[in-house]
Amino acid sequence: MNTTPTEPVAVIGAGPAGIATALAMYAVGIPVRLYERYREPRAAGNIVNLWPPALHALEQIGVDVDDIGAFCESEFRNAHDKVRAHVLFPPSVIEKYGNGGFIGLTRPDLYERMVDALPPGVLVGHKEVVGLEDQGDRVVVRFKDETSVTTPLVVGADGINSVVRDLVWGLPPVREHNLHVIGGYTFDLPAAVSPREAIIRHSRTVQASHTGIRSKGRDGSEWWVLEAWDANKPAPTDLKSHALSLAKEFPPEMAELIANTSEDHIFRWPIRDRGPVPTVWSKGRVTFAGDAVHATSPYAAYGAGMSIVDGYFLGQTLNGVDLGDLTALGKALAHYEELRVEHTAGQVKLAYMLGRNFHHIPAPMRPLRDAFFDHSKFMQKTVGDSNPAEISAQLDIMGPNLHTPAPSASAAR
Ligand SMILES: Cc1cc2nc3c(=O)[nH]c(=O)nc-3n(C[C@H](O)[C@H](O)[C@H](O)COP(=O)(O)OP(=O)(O)OC[C@H]3O[C@@H](n4cnc5c(N)ncnc54)[C@H](O)[C@@H]3O)c2cc1C
């Protein structure tokens, strides 16, 4: 029985997952409200890279992707510029994006474009969720300001510290990776830096990378340095000097990029997740998207991308479903999970393992590791071939557009 046909779906949290979910719902004709605790969405940080599935999703949910970022050819190298892997995409991706399937942009630009696509009235700011009650035929969502709404479906897209997940299942503990990353961006490019390249370099202990970005028609470059850092240790007081000290063992353009970056474009993040991705994401009339269920290390450069693609798949699997009918809703949500859990779980695991292998193996083993990475095909096979192929395969599963029914899980494998 359709008991709540006209009440909007309640998406909680206006980050990449929540905005994408709201846009996808709207695009397939499902009434939706996006509740955000702050007055408006706030870009968490400054830099971001997107893989092709996220770009396809953005395009399909109505975001203007014209000149959204720099399409970069990507290489993994050691600190002395020996190439360890060239990131290769399948022919269908190359046909559309060239081999530049790793797309660099600024986070504020991404948020601006996503928010601009939201129809008036969908985003409701200053609405912090503090309570939920699934009554079977609807969910009551309670806010800190003591108001409430009822809805046939709640999508918890409220990030790594998800209140919604905590209310439904309880949150698993934070898994500290004991790594931190310092990153920034500049439009003042050293001669040796191409704005259409992503170069990911590793020394024995540090990753120092840069990728091209496009922002409002300008070419630039984002950079980051990443190292082991005990989660309990205070952050360095001067991020720029610290980043410069880490850049010393890399080619000089790394230090030049950092030196050219203004202090207010430099951020630091400790790296953490919530451990393995749960195998079940939905309970009754509540489901999840984004970091709330698959917080991932930036080693994947894919957390925001996966979150955006979650939104796409929610729109695709819920399209035409009577949300009042709990059985039909449960079936659609199970389909959504079948399409998302395995892929996101694999990415979270891979990103975690890369961080451990590059920054946490005992010092005596590091020369052996690096000789292996320099002289075997291992890096090419993993980060150069199989991971981009797995990510690109999402495009086939997504299909040509949002309105094409999502494939069955077996067809998706
Ligand atoms: C250093 C770093 C680099 C990264 N680089 C990349 C990259 O290159 N590519 C990439 O794809 N990903 C990257 N990521 C990952 C990416 O940032 C996240 O995966 C992404 O932001 C997750 O989006 P989300 O919408 O799930 O959560 P969030 O971005 O955390 O958004 C959650 C939203 O929910 C709101 N909220 C929280 N609680 C409540 C509540 N109770 N009520 C209402 N609203 C609430 C918050 O205010 C926020 O707006 C990186 C992450 C880090 C830390």
The ligand as a MOL file (V3000), in Angstrom:
LIG
                    3D

  0  0  0     0  0            999 V3000
M  V30 BEGIN CTAB
M  V30 COUNTS 53 58 0 0 0
M  V30 BEGIN ATOM
M  V30 1 C 42.7310 14.9280 1.9880 0
M  V30 2 C 41.6160 14.3140 1.2500 0
M  V30 3 C 41.6860 14.2310 -0.1210 0
M  V30 4 C 40.6660 13.6280 -0.8250 0
M  V30 5 N 40.7740 13.5630 -2.1620 0
M  V30 6 C 39.7810 13.0180 -2.8730 0
M  V30 7 C 39.8650 12.9570 -4.2760 0
M  V30 8 O 40.8340 13.4020 -4.8910 0
M  V30 9 N 38.8390 12.4110 -4.9700 0
M  V30 10 C 37.7380 11.9270 -4.3240 0
M  V30 11 O 36.8390 11.4330 -5.0150 0
M  V30 12 N 37.6370 11.9540 -2.9750 0
M  V30 13 C 38.6280 12.4770 -2.2370 0
M  V30 14 N 38.5330 12.5210 -0.8890 0
M  V30 15 C 37.3610 11.9350 -0.2080 0
M  V30 16 C 36.1530 12.8570 -0.1910 0
M  V30 17 O 36.4670 14.1020 0.3440 0
M  V30 18 C 35.0270 12.2410 0.6330 0
M  V30 19 O 34.8980 10.8880 0.3310 0
M  V30 20 C 33.6990 12.9570 0.3360 0
M  V30 21 O 33.7210 14.2940 0.7870 0
M  V30 22 C 32.5400 12.2300 1.0070 0
M  V30 23 O 31.3470 12.8930 0.6810 0
M  V30 24 P 30.0550 12.7020 1.5950 0
M  V30 25 O 29.0180 13.5580 0.9890 0
M  V30 26 O 29.7770 11.2800 1.8180 0
M  V30 27 O 30.4710 13.2750 3.0340 0
M  V30 28 P 30.9030 14.7380 3.4660 0
M  V30 29 O 31.6560 15.4110 2.3920 0
M  V30 30 O 31.5670 14.5740 4.7870 0
M  V30 31 O 29.5240 15.5090 3.6580 0
M  V30 32 C 28.6560 15.2140 4.7270 0
M  V30 33 C 27.6850 16.3770 4.9070 0
M  V30 34 O 26.7350 16.0180 5.9240 0
M  V30 35 C 26.5430 17.1250 6.7960 0
M  V30 36 N 26.0970 16.5890 8.0980 0
M  V30 37 C 26.8140 15.8680 8.9830 0
M  V30 38 N 26.0620 15.5310 10.0370 0
M  V30 39 C 24.8310 16.0370 9.8140 0
M  V30 40 C 23.5990 16.0120 10.5460 0
M  V30 41 N 23.4880 15.3930 11.7410 0
M  V30 42 N 22.5130 16.6410 10.0180 0
M  V30 43 C 22.5970 17.2780 8.8150 0
M  V30 44 N 23.7380 17.3460 8.0910 0
M  V30 45 C 24.8420 16.7140 8.5800 0
M  V30 46 C 27.9140 17.7790 6.8360 0
M  V30 47 O 27.8620 19.1190 7.2880 0
M  V30 48 C 28.3530 17.6640 5.3780 0
M  V30 49 O 27.8860 18.7400 4.6110 0
M  V30 50 C 39.5490 13.1020 -0.1450 0
M  V30 51 C 39.4580 13.2050 1.2470 0
M  V30 52 C 40.4850 13.7870 1.9460 0
M  V30 53 C 40.4050 13.8860 3.4470 0
M  V30 END ATOM
M  V30 BEGIN BOND
M  V30 1 1 1 2
M  V30 2 1 2 3
M  V30 3 2 2 52
M  V30 4 2 3 4
M  V30 5 1 4 5
M  V30 6 1 4 50
M  V30 7 2 5 6
M  V30 8 1 6 7
M  V30 9 1 6 13
M  V30 10 2 7 8
M  V30 11 1 7 9
M  V30 12 1 9 10
M  V30 13 2 10 11
M  V30 14 1 10 12
M  V30 15 2 12 13
M  V30 16 1 13 14
M  V30 17 1 14 15
M  V30 18 1 14 50
M  V30 19 1 15 16
M  V30 20 1 16 17
M  V30 21 1 16 18
M  V30 22 1 18 19
M  V30 23 1 18 20
M  V30 24 1 20 21
M  V30 25 1 20 22
M  V30 26 1 22 23
M  V30 27 1 23 24
M  V30 28 2 24 25
M  V30 29 1 24 26
M  V30 30 1 24 27
M  V30 31 1 27 28
M  V30 32 2 28 29
M  V30 33 1 28 30
M  V30 34 1 28 31
M  V30 35 1 31 32
M  V30 36 1 32 33
M  V30 37 1 33 34
M  V30 38 1 33 48
M  V30 39 1 34 35
M  V30 40 1 35 36
M  V30 41 1 35 46
M  V30 42 1 36 37
M  V30 43 1 36 45
M  V30 44 2 37 38
M  V30 45 1 38 39
M  V30 46 1 39 40
M  V30 47 2 39 45
M  V30 48 1 40 41
M  V30 49 2 40 42
M  V30 50 1 42 43
M  V30 51 2 43 44
M  V30 52 1 44 45
M  V30 53 1 46 47
M  V30 54 1 46 48
M  V30 55 1 48 49
M  V30 56 2 50 51
M  V30 57 1 51 52
M  V30 58 1 52 53
M  V30 END BOND
M  V30 END CTAB
M  END
